[in-house]
Amino acid sequence: MGTYKYSAEFRADAVALARSSGRPVSRIAAELGVNHETLRQWIKAAEKAARPEAVAESAKDAEIEALRKQVRELEMERGILRRAAKYFAGETNW
Protein backbone atom coordinates (compact mmCIF):
# COMPACT_ATOMS: atom_id res chain seq x y z
CA MET A 1 0.00 0.00 0.00
CA GLY A 2 1.42 3.40 -0.92
CA THR A 3 1.72 6.45 1.22
CA TYR A 4 -0.12 9.64 0.46
CA LYS A 5 1.23 13.13 0.74
CA TYR A 6 -1.32 15.75 1.65
CA SER A 7 -0.71 19.44 1.17
CA ALA A 8 -0.40 21.74 4.15
CA GLU A 9 -3.52 23.58 2.98
CA PHE A 10 -5.54 20.34 2.92
CA ARG A 11 -4.32 19.45 6.41
CA ALA A 12 -5.19 22.88 7.77
CA ASP A 13 -8.66 22.75 6.20
CA ALA A 14 -9.25 19.26 7.59
CA VAL A 15 -8.21 20.34 11.10
CA ALA A 16 -10.43 23.45 10.89
CA LEU A 17 -13.37 21.31 9.78
CA ALA A 18 -12.81 18.86 12.62
CA ARG A 19 -12.61 21.65 15.18
CA SER A 20 -15.60 23.59 13.90
CA SER A 21 -18.04 20.74 13.44
CA GLY A 22 -19.46 18.77 16.31
CA ARG A 23 -19.11 15.53 14.41
CA PRO A 24 -16.73 12.71 15.36
CA VAL A 25 -13.25 12.83 13.91
CA SER A 26 -13.67 9.36 12.42
CA ARG A 27 -16.70 10.48 10.38
CA ILE A 28 -14.94 13.61 9.10
CA ALA A 29 -11.88 11.54 8.21
CA ALA A 30 -14.03 9.06 6.28
CA GLU A 31 -15.68 11.89 4.34
CA LEU A 32 -12.28 13.34 3.45
CA GLY A 33 -10.79 9.97 2.55
CA VAL A 34 -8.16 10.15 5.28
CA ASN A 35 -7.38 7.65 7.99
CA HIS A 36 -8.97 8.79 11.26
CA GLU A 37 -5.70 8.38 13.18
CA THR A 38 -3.93 10.54 10.62
CA LEU A 39 -6.50 13.28 11.14
CA ARG A 40 -6.12 12.95 14.92
CA GLN A 41 -2.36 13.39 14.57
CA TRP A 42 -2.88 16.51 12.45
CA ILE A 43 -5.19 17.92 15.13
CA LYS A 44 -2.66 17.19 17.88
CA ALA A 45 0.12 18.81 15.86
CA ALA A 46 -2.03 21.90 15.23
CA GLU A 47 -2.83 22.20 18.93
CA LYS A 48 0.83 21.84 19.81
CA ALA A 49 1.82 24.48 17.24
CA ALA A 50 -0.80 26.85 18.66
CA ARG A 51 1.01 26.80 22.01
CA PRO A 52 4.46 28.38 21.61
CA GLU A 53 5.51 27.35 25.11
CA ALA A 54 4.94 23.71 24.15
CA VAL A 55 7.27 24.07 21.17
CA ALA A 56 9.94 25.64 23.35
CA GLU A 57 9.41 22.92 25.95
CA SER A 58 9.78 20.13 23.39
CA ALA A 59 12.97 21.77 22.07
CA LYS A 60 14.36 21.83 25.60
CA ASP A 61 13.40 18.20 26.12
CA ALA A 62 15.12 17.21 22.89
CA GLU A 63 18.27 19.10 23.85
CA ILE A 64 18.31 17.53 27.32
CA GLU A 65 17.94 14.05 25.84
CA ALA A 66 20.77 14.71 23.38
CA LEU A 67 23.03 15.94 26.18
CA ARG A 68 22.21 12.90 28.33
CA LYS A 69 23.11 10.64 25.43
CA GLN A 70 26.39 12.48 24.99
CA VAL A 71 27.18 12.11 28.70
CA ARG A 72 26.53 8.35 28.54
CA GLU A 73 28.86 8.04 25.54
CA LEU A 74 31.60 10.06 27.22
CA GLU A 75 31.34 8.02 30.43
CA MET A 76 31.63 4.82 28.41
CA GLU A 77 34.68 6.17 26.55
CA ARG A 78 36.28 7.25 29.83
CA GLY A 79 35.78 3.77 31.26
CA ILE A 80 37.37 2.18 28.22
CA LEU A 81 40.35 4.54 28.43
CA ARG A 82 40.83 3.82 32.14
CA ARG A 83 40.84 0.07 31.53
CA ALA A 84 43.26 0.49 28.62
CA ALA A 85 45.58 2.63 30.74
CA LYS A 86 45.58 0.00 33.50
CA TYR A 87 46.27 -2.74 30.98
CA PHE A 88 49.19 -0.96 29.37
CA ALA A 89 50.57 0.07 32.75
CA GLY A 90 50.85 -3.61 33.61
CA GLU A 91 48.11 -3.68 36.20
CA THR A 92 45.94 -6.73 35.73
CA ASN A 93 43.49 -6.00 38.54
CA TRP A 94 40.43 -4.58 36.93
N, C-alpha and C positions, 0 to 999 in steps of 0.2 A: 504494500500500500504506500503510495507516495505522500509526501508532506506538502502542505499548502502554505503559501506565503500570502498573508493578508496585508493590505496597505494600512498605514497608520491612520488614515482617514476612516477606513472601514472599521478598524478597532475602536476608534474614538466614538463613532456613530453607534456602534453596537453597545458600548458601555453606557452612553447617554440614554439609549433606548431602554436598557435594563434598569437604569436608575430611575428613569422617569415613569415607567409603567409599573403597575402593581402586580404584574404577572410574574410567574416563576421564571427563573433564569433558564431552566431546562426547556421551557416552551419557547422562549425568545430565541435560544440557541438553535432549536429545531427549525424555527421559521427562517432563520438566517442561513441555515446549512452549516453550522459550526458545532463542534463538539461542546457539550455543556460545561465540561471541565476547562476547556480552553477559554470560554467566555468568563468563567469564574476567575481564572488566572488574570485575564485582562482587567477585570474589575478590581481585583486585589492590587495589581500594579498601578492602576489609576488612583486608587485610594492612597497608596504609599507615596506616589509622586505628588499628590496634593498636600502632603505634610512634609515640609522641608526639613523639619527636625528629624523625621524618620530617615530621610536620605543621609543626613549628616551622621546620624547614629549608626546606620548600616556601614557607612564608610569607616567610622571609628572601629566598629567591630571587625571589619575586614582587615584593617591595619593591625589591630591587636592580635588577631589570629596569625597573620603573616609574621609578626615579630616573635610570637611564641614558637612558631615553627623554626624560625631562624635560631632562637635560643636553644631549642632541642638539638638542632644540627651542630651548633657550636659546642655544646656540652659533649656530644658524642665524639666529635673530632678531638676535643681536649682529652677525653678518656683514652682514645686510641694513641694519641701522642705520648701520654704519660706511660702507657704500657710499653710502647716502643722504646722510650727513653730508658725505662727500667731494664728492658731486654738487652739493649745495646750497652748498658752500663755493667752488665754481668750479673745483675740481681735476678734471681729466678723466683723469688717470692712475689707472687702477684696477689 
